[in-house]
Amino acid sequence: MAVPNGKSRGIADAEAGVLAWIDRDITGPMRDFRDPDQEWRRLFSELYGTFLLVLVAAGAGMVGQAFPDTISRAAAVLAPGLMVMGVIMFMGKVSGAHLNPAVTLAFSLRGDFPWRRVPGYLVVQLIGATLAALVLRWAVDVSAVFGSNYVAAGYSEGRGYLMEALLTMGLVSVILGTASGAQNIGIFSAIGVGGYIALAGLWGSPISGASMNPARTFGPDLVAGKFADYWVYVAGPLTGAVVAVGIAFVLRGPGGGRSGSAAAQGDLFTEEQRPGQA
């Protein structure tokens, strides 16, 4: 259709410019994010998020060793909870903000996260934790041993294992609960998960360090070259995660619904096993 005058032509040009801008800056990036070939965004998100978590969690012990009497135990266990809260808020929509091999396993067992994506998540979580420990070793100039987790003197490895399993069971229960269709997610999930990590650390850290995360302990152990008790921090969290998945099934039935899958995978090409389920 012909444009009747210059004014109408100007309006048409403006509309075309707006549509081009929308496609370039809004719909285009959205298509790119939903492209399964963009899995690298999820992986980078997990690496960066785990790096930040371990930077704070291990950093409290290492800085406390370098500067005695400056960081209390309460502050040391509160800091990781606050960091996880922030990470969930700013990047949970990208990767699901697992930051923890036990959480990745739980989401997959629950049916909310594809098994084929698990190896990539585990690898980048371990890399992120190791990079954080390396940075701390260079910046603080104390051994990464002081940033890791070990069973308390006088307690057996079995008791440490039990403590890590119990703490992780609670953590994964909170995560799976706030990721379900019956619960609020987003800021409420961040507060719930971050608050639980801080609370668990307050009462559980004297015995096992309240790691609840194989990657969080792996990074400092690798940099320090000391893997004493490490099996406790793999077997304990994984056991707790499996039990929590069973509890979630009893409470809410099978997973794989819309809300749980979105929480586990983020918004980048979310796959749902049960699309009709909330």
Secondary structure, DSSP 8 states (H G I E B T S, - for coil): ----SHHHHHHHHHHHHHHHHHIIIIIHHHHHHH-GGGHHHHHHHHHHHHHHHHHHHHHHHHHHHHSTTSS-HHHHHHHHHHHHHHHHHHHHHHH----SHHHHHHHHHHTSS-GGGHHHHHHHHHHHHHHHHHHHHHHH-S-GGGGS----TTS-HHHHHHHHHHHHHHHHHHHHHHTSTTS--THHHHHHHHHHHHHHHHHHHHHH-----HHHHHHHHHHHT--TTHHHHHHHHHHHHHHHHHHHHHHH-----HHHHHHHH-SSS---SSTT--
